[in-house]
Amino acid sequence: LVLRGRLSRARAVPRMEWPVLEVLWQTRLFPMNPVECVIVDSIRNPTQVLLSRRSPDDKYWPNAWHHPGGYFGGNMKMGEVIQGILLKEVGAGFKSYLLVTAANFWNLERDHELSLIIVCELNPEEPIQVEKGLRWFRFDQDFEGEMPPHHCLIHQTVRRFFDFRGLLYPELRERFDILHSVVESDTRS
């Protein structure tokens, strides 16, 4: 009863600007929830992947290619999070997306202890902002040495996801996609 009373008074942390989030992130006061967006040309049959180049002064992986990403905060829907990441990092929204898996990068220097890996197809009516250092690569390409190690693992995981999905009969693929869709529900009553 005591816990229930405390939980009923708890409020979600408001959306904060980066300087505040950075302090919380560095001190590990509460876990951050990274969302890694693997952007492909087609969720049905990917042949290309869109990557972004980190800046030369990036503290962790200067000039490395990576999958765009961001953070999942409180009181947010997954679709809103993905849309926000894509608009900020790519300049275009999504047409569709699937949840691939969660990855536990427990020993990284950065805060990616538990990352959600999402595969996205961009809205074809919205052009990407190439000035942001974006470039399309072959989806089957190996990026060892060109990406941070955890992004290589993310890319390999998504490739295995599509390899398995390709083995399924069309009617099973549809069910598989439903299993990997994100459920968004307002649980307040």
N, C-alpha and C positions, 0 to 999 in steps of 0.2 A: 504493500500500500504506500509506503514511503516513496519507493522508486516510481510508482505510477503517478504520484502527486508531483514529483520533480519533473518527470517526463511531460506531464501536461502543461507545465510552465515553460518548457524549453522552446526556444524559437530558432529558426534557421539563421545561420550567419548570413548577413546581407552580402550581395556581390561587392567585392572589394577591388580596388585598383592594385596594380602590380607591386608597388613598394610595400604595402601592407601584406599582401600574399607572400612576397619574397621572405619577409621576416618569419611568418608562420611556417613557410616551407623549410627555411634553413634551420629553424629551431625544432622542427618536427613536432610542433604542438598538437597538430592533428594531421592525419594522412591526407595527402592530395590524391586525386583520382585521375590519372592521365587517360586520355582518349587518343589513340593513334589511328589516323585515317589513311588507309591504303586506298588511293584513288586510282581506279582503273577505267579504261575506255568503255568497257561493257561488263556488267555483272553477269550477263548470260554467257559470254565467251571472251574473257579478257586477253588482249594481245599487247596492251601497253599499260604502263604505270606512270603516274605523274609524281615527280619528286621535286623537292625544294632544296636549294643549296644554303647551308648555314653561312653566316657572315665570317669573314677572315678573322675577326676578333672574338669569335665565340669562345667562351671560357673552357668548354668541354671538348667540342669536336669542330675546330675551325675548318671551313671550306668543305665539310662533308655533306654528302647528299643524305636526305632523310625524308621520311613520310611526315606530312603536316600533322600537327596534333595540338592539343590543348588540355583543359581541365574540366572535369565534371564537378560542378558545385552543388550546393543544396538548393532545393526548390526549383529544379530545372528538369525539363523533359529531354530525353536523349536526342530527339530530332532537333530541338533548339540548340543543344550543345554542338552537334555536328554541323548544323547550318552556320552557327557562329564561327566555328573553327575554319570552315571552308571559305566563308566570306572574308575573314581576316587574312588567312594565309594564301588563298588562291584567287579570291575576288569573284567566285561563282558559288551558287548553292548546289544542293544535290538533287538528283533525279530519284535515286533509290539508294538504300544501304542495307547491309546485313551485319549482324554481330558474328564475328568469327570465333573469338574465344577471349579469355582473360589470360594474361601472361604475368607470372610472378618473377620480376627482375629484382630479387631481394638484395643483391650486392652491388648495385650501381652507385656511382658517386651522387647521381641525381635522384629525384624523388619518384622513380617509376616502379615502386615496389609491386603494385598491382595495376597493370595497364589493360584497358579494354581495347581490343583490336577490332576495328570496324573496317569493312570494305565498302567503298562508296563509288557511285557513278555520278558524274557531274551533270547538271542541267545543261543540255546542249545549246540552249538558247542564250546562255550567259558565257561570254568569252572569259578565258582566264587572263590574269594579269602577268604576262611574261616578264615584266620588269621586276617582279618579286623573286627572280632567280629560279623560275620553274622550268622544268623540261620533261618531256615524255621519253621514256625508255622502253625497250622491249620487256614485256612482263616476265619472260623466261630467263632474263639476264641474271647473272650472279654478281652481287655487289660487294663481295668480300674485299676489304681494304678501302672501299669508297664510301662506306656508311659506318656509323657507330655500330658496334657489335650487336646491340639489342635490336637495332633496326634491320640488320641482316636476318636476325632470327624472326622478326615480325614478318619480313618479306617471305622467308622460307615457309613460315606457318601458313600464310595466305595462299602461297602456291600449292602446298599440300591440301589445303581446304578445297581449292578448285580442282586439283587432280582427283580427289575423292568424289567430289560433286559430279565430275564428268563421267565417272563410272556408273552413275545411277541412271535408271530408266527415266524418261521425261516425267512420268507421273510421280515417281519417287523424288525427283528433283524439286518439284513443287512443294511436297511435304517437308523436304529437307530445308528449303528456304523459309518455310513457316516456322520451323524449329529454331532457325537462326535470326528470326525477326525480333525486334525489341518490343516488349510489352510496356506500354505507358499507361498508367492508371492513377487516377486520383483516389487515394485510399482514405481520404478524410470523410467522415460520415457525421 
